[in-house]
């Protein structure tokens, strides 16, 4: 109102903008929560609770004003890879293991914050990250082939699953496959023709309408079923000691990804709006977000690039967006519980597959090969490691190869003999520039690395 305090008016405008952005974020989070819970091998409500606990926990302590936390495809894939073998098909055990994994992830992040180990995220090199994303995308697509075709696949590994799907293609369920094709067409059309319309939200809205006006189970289509906003049934506490080692190793990998991806996204958004990001504070915020997910028996959460950019584009201005989005998510589920129960599973699978395909960048191997061949080897080996050895093992392979490459550059760094070029006041590598010539009686030598015990003999030679 006129005459009110200017600061009060400023905050009121922020609240209005944040509420609008939060509603958009909550609507987009809903299908993502269901999809990534499926990817982690958990009931749909686990995705909702993870999103609610994660968004609220992160918003309380974060230094970023735009990053939105919640279920993420790659993190859900890592969680599923760790939980699946230990749960052995028991849904209650899977829920308990997911909560334990979230708790361990939170403890690792908080420990990193206490020790100021934010620099540890730099050990996952860009080539290893690219290789992991490509491998993870293929794993996600392979995991959803059965839902797209309407058949139950029995193979375990991604490559074996693709082979089985191709062999059993004649057994496909026509209505399910038609729904998958329609959903993928809508997703592609939104990206190409209506970039401001979130494709996942459009597909989920169409799925809600289809479930409301058609008896999909009568036509052989699987649906989500009742989704009650209550804590899922979990096995009694008492995780075996033998389960702690694989859970802890998974928590280390997930914490690594959560922090590195989150800080990178937070910095890019903060630079656009002119405010600083505190990496140690972000570690604490991500840790509290995963504590929130663990408290609600959810799985680990991380930053979402799609929802964070949507928050920015929708006018979100403060951290209140996360808190408001969590509240809106609860209200939406309570109001649409019956409609959500009738959503076809194939719509969620199509969203997952489309999200995974957007992660694929096969041209990165050629680009890396032109720049540095070892980087291309690291990326390709990480992809193959994810597909053949497993998700966690593939990441570990990428980290080891990256560290070996860095060690090799220290032990045998590049060097150059520098010379002069006519018409230039700078020195050039005589091996790269034929017109460069050395100065008689003077040696200008460049050593591309720190001089230390591991390379001193090489330097002398």
N, C-alpha and C positions, 0 to 999 in steps of 0.2 A: 504494500500500500504506500501511497505517497506520504512523505514525512517520516517514514520508518527509518531506522538506522541503516546506512548503506551496507554495512557488513551483513546485517540480517537479511537484506534483500538478496545479496550475493549468495549467501548460503541457501536461501530458499530456491533460487534459480538452479543451483547445483543439485539440490535434492530432487527437483522436478526432472532435470536431465538424467540424473542417475537412476531414478525410478523407471523412466522410459527405456534406458539402456538395459537395466536389470531384467525387465520383462522380456525383451528380445533375447537376451542371453539365456534366461530360464527356458524359453520355448525351444531354443536350439539345443540346450543341454539335455532335454528330455529324450529325444531319439538317440543321442550319443551315449547317454547313460545306459540305455537298454542294449545298444549294440556292443559296447565295450564290456559290459557284464557278461554277455554271451561269449565274447572273445576270451575272457578270463575263466570261463567255465563255471560261472556263478549265476544265481537267480537274478531276474531283472531288477528286483528291489535293491540288490546290493549295489548296482550302478547308481540308483537314485540316492541312496544313503551316502555313498562315497562322494557324490557331487555336493550334497548338502553339507556334510561335515568338512569337506575340503575347501569349498568356497568360503564358508563362514570362518574357518580357522585361519586361512591365508589372509583374509581381509582384515583381521584384527591386528596383524603385526607387520604387514608388508611395507616396503618402501616404494613399490611400484603402484601407480594409481590406475593402471589399465589392464594389467595381467589378470586373467581369469583362470582359476585352478579348477580341476575336475578330472574325471576319467579321460585317459588318453590312449590312443590305439597302440603305440609301441610299448607303453608301460603296462597296459592290460595284457598284451601278448607276453611280456616278460613274466608278469605275475602268473598267468595261466600255465606257462612252461614250468614254473617252479611248483605250483600248487597241484597240477594235474597228477603227476606220478605219485605224489605223497597221499592224495585223497583217495586214489584207487576207486573212483566212481561213486564215493559217498558224498552226497550234497552237503550234509551237515559238517562233515570233516573239512570239505572245501571252504565253507564259510569261516570255520575256526582258523584254518591255515591262512586264509586271506587276511583276516584281522591281525593275526600274528605277524604276517609279512608287512602289513602297514605299520604296525608298532615298531618292528625292527628297522624299517626304512626311516621312520621318524627319529628313532634314537641315533641312527647313523648321521642323519642330517644335523641334528642338534649337537652331536659330538664334533662334527666337522666345524660347526659354528663356534663351539667353545675353543677349539684348537686353531681357529682361523685358517682352515684348510680350503678356502675357496679356490685356491690355485689348482687343487687336485682335479678339477673339472677339465683342465687343459690337457690332461693325459689322453683323453679320447680324441684323437686327431680327426681332422676333417675327412681324410680318405676313409678312415675306419667308420666314421659316422655315416658317410654316404653308402659305404658297403653294407652297413647294418640296416639302413633304411630300405635299401633295395631288397635285401634278404627278408626283412620283416614284412614288406609289402607282399611278397610272393607267399609267405607263410599265411598271412591273413586271408588272401584270396583262396588259397588251398583249403583253409579251414571252413570256408563258407560255401564251397562247391555243392555239398550235399543239400544245404538249404535252398540254393538257387535252383537245383534240379528236382527237388522234392523227393530225394532218395537218401537212405541211410548209408553213409560210407564207413567202412570198418578200418581202413588203413590208418596208421599212426603218423608217419612222417609226411611232410608236405609233398615231396616228389612222388612218393607211393600213393598219396591221396589223389594227386592229379592223374596219375596213371589209372587208378581205379575208376575215377570219374569218367575218363574217356572211354574206358572199356564198358562201362554200364550206361553210357549215354542213351542207348535205346530204351532203357527203363525209366527215363525221365517222366515226371508228372507234368502234363501239358499245361494245366492251369497255373501251377507254381512257376514254371519256366516263363509263361507269358507275363505273369506279375513281375518277375525279375527283370525281364526285358523292358517293360513299361517303366518300372522304377528307375532303371539305369538311363533310359531315354530322358526322363524328367530331370534327373540329376545333371546330365550332360547339357540339356537345353537351358537349365538355369545358369550353368557356368558360362556357356557361350553367348546366350541371348539376353539373359536377365541376371547379370553378375551381382546386382544388389539384393537379389532374392536368395536366401540360403536354400540350397537344393535339398539338404537333409530335412529341413523344416517343411518344405513343399511336399516331399514324399511322405513324411509322417502324417501331414494333414490329409493327404489323399488316402493313406492307409486307414486313418480314423474314419473317414467317410465310407470307405469300402466295408469296413467292419460293422459300421452302424446300419447300413442299408442292404447288406447281403449276408447270407448265411454261409460264410466261407468254409467252416469245417464240413458242411454238407457237400461241398465241391472238392473236398480232399486237401484243403489248404490248412497248414498248421498255424495256430494263433498263439499269442503270448500267454493268454490265460490271466487269471486274477492276479493283480499286482496291488497288494496291500502295503500301505506305508507303515510297516512295523518291522522290528528287527527280525531278520531271517533266523530260522532254527539253526543253531550251531551245536557242534559236538561238545560235550563237557570239556573243560580245560584239562590239560594234561598231554601236551604234545611230546612225542617221544624224543629222546635226546638225539637219536639218529636223524631226526628231521631238522634239527637246528642248523646243521652245517649247510645243507642246500638252501634253506630259507635265508640264512645270513649272507651267503654268497649272492643270492638273488637280490637281497636288500642293498648290498653294496653297489651292484650294477644299476638298480633302479634309482638309488639316491644320486648316483653319478649323473644319470640322464636327467633326472628331475631338476637338479641344480644347474647343470650346464645349459640345457635348453631354456630353462626359465630365466636365467640371468641374461642370456643372449637376447631373448625376446623382450625382456624388461628394459634392457639398455636401448634397444632399437626404438621402442615406443617412447621411452623417456627423452631421448635425443630430439624427437619430433616436437615435444611439448616443453622442453627446457627445464627439466628437473633432474636431480641426481638419483642414482641407484646405489644402495649400500649392499654389497654382496653378502656380508656376514648377516645382515638383518634379513636378507632374502633366504638364507639358509635356515634361520630360525622360523621364518614364516612358512616355508615349505615343510619344515619339521612339524609345526603345529597343525598344518593342514592334514598331514598324514596321521597325526594323533586324533584329529577329528574323525577321519575316515575309519580309523581303528576302533574308536569308541562306539561307532554305529555299525560295527561288524562289516565294514566295507573293505575294498582293496586299495592299493596305493594309488595316489593321484599326483598329477603334475600340471604344468601350465598347458593351456590349449591355445595354439596360434589362431585357429579359426575363431573361437569365441572371444579371444582378446582383441583381435582386429575388429570383430563385430561390435564389441563394447566401445572401442574408440570411434568407429564410424557412426555409432548410434548416439554419440554425444556424452558418453560416460566421462565423468570428471574426477571422481574420487574413489577411494577404496570401498565406499558404501555400496557400490554396485554388487560386490560379492555377497554381502549380507542380505541385500534386498532380493537378489536372484535366488538365494537359498529359500527365502520366505515364499517367493512367488512359485518356486518349484513345488513346495509342499502344497500350496493352495491349488495349483493346476492338477496335481495327482489326485487330490481329494475330490475335486469337482469332476474330473474325467475318468474316474476309476473304471467304470463299466465300459466306456468307449476304448480305453487303453487295452483292456483284456481281450478285445476282439481284433486287435491289430495283427495282420498276418506277419509271421516270422520272416517271410521272404523279403519284406520291405526293409527290415532291420539288416538282413544279410546284404541287400543291395547297397545300403548306405555304407556298410563296412567295406565292401569290395571297392566301391567308388573312392572312398577315402584312401584305401591302400594303393590303388592305381595312381592316385595323385602324388604318392611318395616316390614312385618309380622314376629313376633318371638313369637310363642305360647309357646315355651318351657321356656320362661322367667318366667312364673308364677310358674312352678315347681322349677326352680332354686332359685327364691326368697323365696318360701315356705321353702326350706331346710335351707336357711341362716337366714331369719327373716320373720316370718309369717305375721306380720303387713305390711311389704313392698309388699308382694304378694296381700294382701287385697287392698292396695292402687292402685296397678297396675290394678287389675281386676275391681275394682270399677270405675276407670277412663275410662277404655275401655267401660264398660256398660253405663257409663254416656254419653260418646260421641255417642253411638249408640241409646240410649233411649231418653236422654234429649236434646242432640244437641252438636255440636262441642265445642262451647264456654263454655257452661254449664259444659261439661265434664272436660275441662281443669280447670275450677274454682273448681270443686269438687276435682280433684286431688291435687290442691294447698292447699285447706282447709284441706284435710285429711293428707297431708304431714306436714302442720304446727301443726295440732293436735298431730300427732305422735312425732314431735320434742318437743312439750310442755309436752307430757306425759313422755318422757325420762328425761326431766329436773325436773319435779315434782316427779317422781318415778324412779330415775336412778337405774341402776344395782349396786350391791355392792358385795363384796366378803371378806371372812375371809381367810387370807393367811397363809400358813404354809411351813415348810421345807420338802424337799425330799432328801432321802439318795443319796449321790453322786452328788448332784447338789447344786450350790451356789445361785440359783435364788429361789424366793418364788412362790408358786403355789396356786391356788384356792382350798381350801380343799373340796369344793363341786364338783369340776370337777376331782380331782385327789385323788383317795382313798389312795395312798401311802403318801400323804402330811399329816404332823402332826404339830400341833401348839407347840410353845415353852412355857413351864410352866411359868406363871407369866408375859407373854407378849402377847398383842393382836395387830396384824397387820391387819388393816382394810382398804380396798380400796373402795372409793366412786366414782362411774363413773359419775360425773357431778359436775357442779359448786354449791357451797353451797350458797343458797339464801333463801329469805323469803318463797318461795313457797314449799321448800323441807326441811326446817330446822327441822320441827317437825318429819318428816320421818327419818331424820338423827339421831335425838336424840333417837327416838324409836329403 
